[in-house]
Amino acid sequence: MWDFSTEPEFQEKLDWMARFVREECEPLDLLFPHGGDPYDVRNTMSRAILKPLQEQVRAQGLWACHLGPELGGQGFGQLKLALMNEILGRSYWAPTVFGTAAPDTGNAEILAMFGTEEQKKRYLQPLLDGEIVSSFSMTEPQAGADPKEFVCSATRDGDEWVIDGEKWFSSNARYAEFLIVMAVTDPDAAPHRRMSMLVVPTDTPGVEILRNVGTINERDELDEGIHGYLRYNQVRVPLDAMLGEPGDGFKVAQARLGGGRVHHAMRVVGKCQRAFDMMCERALSRRTQGKLLAEHQFVQGFIADSAIQLEMYRLLVLKTAWIIDHEPHGAARKHIAMCKVALTEVQHDILQRALHLHGSLGVTHETPLGEWWAGEPHLGLADGPTEVHKVTVSKQVLKGYQPAPGLFPTEHIPTRRAAARAKYASVLEGR
């Protein structure tokens, strides 16, 4: 059966989260606003505020809820996570406060699934405890996110793997305790068997950060970039640094990327809701041409379009979460891709309207709207470009269709009319 209600006990948790994020997490966004701040474990000032907040989250049983009970999570399932992530999406710091910050969440999941006991002890537990951060080092400067074009290699030499090549846009590399590196181990194999994943401590000789790349909202002259352009210069790691078997790199990557995409989508709901709230408040607060903004039809159109767009998108995300919870593994592939495609358009449109309604204030740093809007293109590329996911949606949709059985389409009126006449010939002929 279909049911859009929330259990009262869980709603109490959501209500607590909403208050906590507003009162405790959003102030961190203001005090420590730079992109790398939540990941800088060496900043004693931010950590002095963060640690007590994380303890409050743990006391509520809401720490790292994306994980199963065997890893210290609650095993809530994706539908409840969707409702929680809507709230966390309102604050940049909130995922760190609640132990669900990317890319650490995905890296923790693949360590749990594919890591050795030693790797889990050395990396997974500190990661789950929020004591360290990690980096996912996959894309390359000449290839972007297309693994068929990757050339960074790992070659076996005795009891070691030797990694050689460059990686681009490795998130949080400058703060990371370790990197999970996708490298080509068999260039002649089929595309999905060419690569493997390896765990590499960042202090391993030969790991070089060529530069920390600043995005639209970060300034190179102040060294604010958090996405590393890395060179692996004959980096040697032991054989057991590999996650899974040689050639499993694509499988390992897909195990983390699907969850990452849908969690991005969940958080975008919350960010868009916050921007929509700002839009509505503004419409009721400012006057022009002798009446409130809310009384102008253009503004009413902004509000109506945003409300409808956000509601449709939210329902898509919730349905996707429901499919993940209730249907076999892989059944949600089409819907995850749909979420990834839709989030860029929905976020762009709602942020644009909210920013525009705030006038000159909207393009300043005195509201969060300008920074959010400038960062919107990033989500169109993160975890795979929008166009790739559109292709996935199309291919999955077309699996449910067949070509027309004859010369004309199945909805060809003359053909269907002839079939209808034949079916009811006795009536039509008066017999």
C-alpha positions, 0 to 999 in steps of 0.5 A: 500500500502507499503511505505518506505518513511518518511514525510519530516516534521517528517524527520526534527524531526529525523534529529534534534534528530540525531544531539542532541543525538550525540552532547548532549546525548553521552557526558553524557554517557562519563561523567556519565557512570555507569549503575545507573547514569541516574536513580539517581535523587539525583545526583545534578551534572548530573541533572544540565546538564540533566534538560536543555536538557530535556527542549530542547526536550520538546520544540521540542515536542519530550518528552515522545512520547511513550504516548498518548496525554492525558498523555502529549505525542504526540501519534505518533504510533509505526512506528514513535517510531521505527524510533525515538528509533533507534536514542535513542538506540545509547546512554545510556542516551538518553532515560532518556533525552527524557523521555522514559527510562525503566522500567519507560515507562512501569510502567507509562503505567500500572499506566495510565491504571489501577491506581487510581486517587490518584496513578496517582497524587502521582506517574504517573505525577512525573514519566512523568515529570522525577522527580522520577524513579520506579522499576518493581519487578516481578522475584524471586530468585527461579523462575526467570521469570516463574510466575507459580513458584512465591511464594511472596504473598499478603494476605488480612488483614482487609483493608490492603494487607500484602506482604511477600517474596523475589524478584530478579533483581528489576531494579533501586530499590535503586533509585526508589520512588515506586515499582510495585510488582507482588504477589500471592493473590490466590495460588489455582487459574488458573496460569493466575489468581494467581497473582496481582499487587500492588504499594508499596512506597520504604520507606514502613516499611518492604521493605528491599534491601538485596543487589544491584546485579552487572551485568557483567559490574558492580563491586560489590566492588564499589557497582555499582549494580542497580538490587535489591535483595529485601525482602518484610517482612510483608509489609503493603499497603492499599487495593487501592494499587492494580492495577486492580482487584485481579487476574489481575497481569498477564494481567497487566504484559502483558500490559507493557511487549509487548511494552517494548520488541518491544522498546528494539528491536527498540533501538538495531537497533540504537546500532547495527548501531553505532557499524556498523559505527565504523566497517566501519570507522575502515576498512577504517582507518587501514592497515595490510599486505600491504593494508587497512582492507577494501581490505581484503575479510574477512573484506568485509565479516564482513561488508556485513554480518553485513549490510544484517543482520541489514537491515533484522532485522530493517525491521522486527522491522518496520513491527512489529511496523506497525502491532501494529499501524494498526491491532487489539490489540494482532495481533503483538504477533508473530512479537514481539516475533520474534523481541525479539529472533532476537535482541540477535543474531543480536546484538551479531554478529554485536558487535562481528565483530566490536570489532574483527576488532578493535583488542586489542583496541576493548577489552579495555574501550577506545571504547564502544564496549567491554562494549556493547558486555559484556552486550549482554547476558542481553538482551537475558534474559530481558523481558523473555528468548529467548527460551520462545519467540521461543516457542511463535513464533512456536505456533503462526506460527503453528496456520496457518497450518493443518496436512496432509489430508491423508497418504502422505504429500500435496507435495507428488509428486505421489499423485499430479501427479495423480491429475494433470493427472486426471485434464488434462486427456482429453488433455493427452489422445488426446481427 
